[in-house]
Amino acid sequence: MTASPSSAEGSSGLLDRPKLVLASASPRRLSLLEQIGIVPDAVVSADIDEEPRPGELPRPLAQRLARQKAEHVAAQRTDAALVIGADTVVSVGRRILPKAEDEKTARACLKLLSGRRHKVLTAVVLRPSAGWPQGAPCERLVETSVIFHRLTDAQIDALIAQGDWKGKAGGYAIQGAAAAHIRQIGGSYSAVVGLPLFETAQLLRGQPVGKPSGGWIA
């Protein structure tokens, strides 16, 4: 006698869809997911220390923080869940730019970025909860180059006055007023905003989810 599939597994051997959790309080990341038709079942802020470690480079920092966010939230779930964690780091060479929390920091970032190429590194990590052990841990790191034209003092003043630099890595929001000053971008626009959509969709497509609930994205 053949055993029937469990309630978590369909006849195809694929699993029913678990809860999707976004480990971020960022409205930008939530909006980006909604742009491609994905609405998380829960949004949870991951309370972790985001300070770089001594000597830590931009790429490892983005990966570590995204992992910690996803793992921190996944460890709190007792149900079947898949957690998305992401982090964005802006760098000039090996130098990591801070999240601008005041005008002085934002102004210093913009002066540094003026007329220069910089990198935006965004890591996205998927971690299943203990309640969904069949899920596949996976991650991607996306590197995008961005070039500002040479900013005048008046242009920096105007960007500061707009106020959309607050809490942004590197002191600017590409989806905000800074867009009028970005000469070139090479890579993923959505990754600069906060979440690389193609890579995130690919990671979700790779999860063992099928009928009857279907995956999160076609």
Buried (B, 14 or more C-beta within 10 A) or exposed (E): EEEEBEEEBBEEEBBBBBBBBBBBEBEBBBEBBEEBEBEBEBBBEBEBEBEBEEEBBBBBBBBBBBBBBBBBBBEBBEEBBBBBBBBBBBBBEEEBBBBBEEBEBBBBBBEBBBEEBBBBBBBBBBBBBEBBEBBEBBBBBBBBEBBBEEBEEEBBEBBBEBEBBBEBBBBBBBBBBBEEBBEEBEBBBBBBBBBBBEBBBBBBEEBBBBEEEEBBBE
